[in-house]
Structure formats: C-alpha cells, structure tokens
Amino acid sequence: MTRTVHCVRLNKEAEGLDRPPYPGELGQRIFDNVSREAWQEWLAHQTMLINEYRLTPVDPKARQFLEQQMEQFFFSDEEVDKPEDYVPPEA
C-alpha cells in the first residue's frame, strides 16, 4: 500500500517516500512531510547546485551548504536561490 503525506512543498496530498532520504532529524522531517515528487524536484535542484557551484559532496562544507539549501527548499517560505549566472538547460 502506498504511503501518502501532505507535502509541504507542493501543498497537496501525494505519494510519500519509502524511507527517510537523509540521516537525522532533517531526514525524518522530510520523510514525514515531503512527497516523492517534491523529493525528485530537490534532487534536480541539488544537482544544479553541485554543478554550478562545483561542489564536492564529500566535503563537509559542501554537505553543510547542501543541507541548509535542502532545509530552505522544503521548509522555508523564502524562494530558493539559483546561482547568479545560472542558465537553465534548453528543453
């Protein structure tokens, strides 16, 4: 049976994740409040951040930055920022 959540990002009932996607309290909050669709949006946004800022995910400073961005992406009323010179890929 599919688990549903009220997604804080999409503001609707949607299919939830199978397990917490990130360790700790933040991962549990995401599991409880974020849909599978919104998580996929985050993964695309995270990939853009890693590429544009040339981050190395194993670097502790990069991980801290990505965690802050993840928190803002899902749980802040503020719009998420894109890098200054970011140009979206053509469809």
C-alpha positions in Angstrom: 0.0 0.0 0.0 1.3 3.4 -0.9 2.0 5.9 1.9 0.7 9.4 1.4 1.7 12.6 3.0 0.5 16.2 2.9 3.5 17.6 1.0 4.8 20.9 2.4 6.5 21.8 -0.9 3.5 21.0 -3.2 0.8 21.8 -0.6 -1.2 18.7 -1.6 -1.7 15.0 -0.6 0.8 12.9 -2.6 2.7 9.7 -2.5 5.3 9.7 0.3 8.8 8.4 0.3 9.6 4.8 1.3 12.2 5.7 3.9 13.9 8.8 5.3 16.2 10.0 2.4 18.7 11.8 4.7 20.1 10.9 8.1 19.0 12.6 11.4 16.1 14.9 12.3 16.1 16.6 8.9 15.7 13.2 7.1 12.8 12.3 9.4 11.1 15.7 8.8 11.4 15.2 5.0 10.1 11.6 5.3 7.1 12.9 7.3 6.3 16.0 5.2 7.6 15.7 1.7 6.3 13.7 -1.3 8.2 11.6 -3.7 7.5 14.2 -6.4 8.9 17.0 -4.4 12.0 14.9 -3.4 12.6 14.4 -7.2 12.4 18.2 -7.6 15.0 18.6 -4.8 17.4 16.1 -6.4 17.3 18.1 -9.7 17.9 21.3 -7.7 20.7 19.7 -5.7 22.4 18.5 -8.9 22.2 22.1 -10.3 23.7 23.4 -7.1 26.5 20.9 -7.2 27.3 21.6 -10.9 27.0 25.4 -10.8 29.0 25.8 -7.5 31.3 22.9 -8.4 30.7 21.3 -5.0 32.3 18.1 -3.9 29.5 16.3 -1.9 32.1 14.6 0.4 33.5 17.9 1.5 32.0 18.8 4.9 31.4 22.5 4.0 29.7 21.4 0.8 27.5 19.0 2.7 26.6 21.7 5.2 25.7 24.1 2.4 23.5 21.5 0.7 21.8 20.6 4.0 21.0 24.3 4.5 19.7 24.5 1.0 17.6 21.4 1.5 16.0 22.9 4.6 15.2 26.1 2.8 13.9 24.2 -0.3 11.3 22.3 1.8 10.6 24.2 4.9 11.1 27.9 4.3 8.6 30.4 2.9 11.5 32.1 1.0 12.0 31.2 -2.7 15.2 29.1 -3.3 18.0 31.0 -4.9 19.7 30.0 -8.1 23.3 30.8 -8.8 23.9 34.3 -10.2 24.9 33.2 -13.7 22.7 30.1 -13.9 21.2 29.4 -17.3 18.6 26.6 -17.4 19.2 23.9 -19.9 17.2 24.1 -23.1 14.3 21.6 -23.3 
